[in-house]
Amino acid sequence: MRIDNGMPWGSQGDLPTELACWLAGLGVGLVINPPRRPQKNGVIERYQGVGKSWAEPWDCRSAAELQRRLEELDRWQRELYPTADGRPRCEAYPGLKHSGRAYDPARETAVWDLRRAWEWVGMHLVPRQVDSQGKVSLYNRPYSVGVRWGGRKIWVGFDPERGEWMFQDEKGHEIRRQAAAELSAERIRAMEVTHRRRGCHAANPPDRSKAAKPHERTKAAKPHERTKAAKPTTR
């Protein structure tokens, strides 16, 4: 499967996303388009323009209507529109037709392999800037490499044989290793590799539907009272 660098396939953090790791575990081969090179995936990029001009999304009154138009466009292009030899794509390339078989989650345990997912992660070597506390972020989790490296650039790789992060200096010398707990089979298959902070984007954000109550004073504020009348100073 050819994928680009945008979500959910790629990420700004330059490490594989949960979806890419999950697909690799299923044995799906992945080919990444180089950044800012749309010509490397010219057929699909061209199809996006055709979809925009044929489906006319600006005239759609809802997302559902746009979806119906795009599905109809797919049918036209695959079953009716002629290719170079005059035949539509579904006749020219019958092997690419969808089997119609839906994905069966019950078979995933038998076919999904953590080793394949780890091998995919192991193909990546990414740079990181060490902060003043000697830490770097991987999948939104802090990893300590040592205060002495604060402010310096290091490289992070992954050992698929041992399931460990490898931290290296700019010359490739290994600094330290740490177990990659977030890359367990359970977390990858649950799409929970990246640590997502709590808040409005959390899986279960706090309920803010109730109106906030103003602070109440249990007793009315009273002015300060002098228990006794002030007496003039006696000389």
PyMOL commands that set and color helices and strands:
alter all, ss='L'
color gray80, all
select helices_A, chain A and resi 18-25+38-55+57-59+63-80+89-92+94-96+105-111+114-121+147-149+181-183+185-189
alter helices_A, ss='H'
color red, helices_A
select strands_A, chain A and resi 2-3+31-32+126-129+135-138+141-144+153-159+164-168+174-179
alter strands_A, ss='S'
color yellow, strands_A
deselect
rebuild
show_as cartoon
